Amino acid sequence: MKNLGIESIGQIAVNVKDVGRAVAFYKDVIGLPLLFETNGLAFFQCGEARLLLSLPEKPEFDHPSSVLYFKVDKLEDSVVSMKEAGAIFIDEPHMVGKMGNTEIWMAFFKDTEGNTHAVMSER
């Protein structure tokens, strides 16, 4: 297979129904740095990738987003902090698998727009 030069994901878009409500969640509950807002779009920094929150451009794009997995160092601490800030988790931290000697742990939550995401940690 030919190498197309893809290095990483630069930006991920998440559909929202209320940009202001979603901005508050991603900024205040998840703790992502807000880069800027313009014309109903909000951009956050998430490691090397940008996260774009926006209303769907056309009806055919109006669907829940893909699951985003936010990597954290201390899963349980992140879950407690996010719950205190208002996040609704649909499960508790649990191991989902092993890669060699590394355990993959996750906890899934809903954002204010009905999208399911997770915080994850590798131990």
Residue pairs with C-beta under 8 A, 6 or more apart in sequence:
8 48
8 49
9 49
10 49
10 50
11 49
11 50
11 51
11 52
12 46
12 49
12 50
12 51
12 52
12 65
12 66
12 68
13 52
13 53
13 54
13 65
14 22
14 51
14 52
14 53
14 54
14 65
14 68
14 111
14 113
14 115
15 54
15 55
15 56
15 61
15 62
15 63
15 64
15 65
15 113
15 115
16 22
16 53
16 54
16 55
16 113
17 55
17 113
17 114
18 112
18 113
19 37
19 40
19 41
19 42
19 53
19 54
19 55
21 112
21 113
22 42
22 53
22 111
22 112
22 113
23 34
23 37
23 42
23 53
24 112
25 86
25 87
25 111
25 112
26 32
26 34
26 42
26 44
26 51
26 53
26 111
27 33
27 34
27 44
28 85
28 86
29 82
29 85
29 86
29 87
30 70
30 82
30 87
31 81
32 44
32 45
32 46
32 51
33 44
33 45
34 42
34 43
34 44
35 43
35 44
35 45
35 50
36 42
36 43
37 43
40 54
40 55
41 52
41 53
41 54
42 52
42 53
42 54
43 50
43 51
43 52
43 53
44 50
44 51
44 52
44 53
45 51
46 70
47 71
51 68
56 62
56 63
64 114
64 115
64 116
65 115
67 108
67 115
67 116
67 117
67 118
68 115
68 117
68 118
69 106
69 117
69 118
69 119
69 120
70 117
70 118
70 119
70 120
71 119
71 120
71 121
71 122
72 78
72 119
72 120
72 121
73 121
74 121
75 93
75 105
75 106
75 107
75 119
75 120
75 121
76 93
78 119
79 89
79 92
79 93
79 107
79 119
82 89
82 109
82 119
83 89
87 109
87 110
88 109
88 110
89 107
89 108
89 109
90 108
90 109
90 110
90 116
91 107
91 108
92 107
93 105
93 106
93 107
93 121
94 105
94 106
94 107
95 103
95 104
95 105
96 104
96 105
96 106
97 103
97 104
98 104
102 122
102 123
103 122
103 123
104 120
104 121
104 122
105 120
105 121
105 122
105 123
106 118
106 119
106 120
106 121
107 118
107 119
108 116
108 117
108 118
109 116
109 117
109 118
109 119
110 116
110 117
111 117
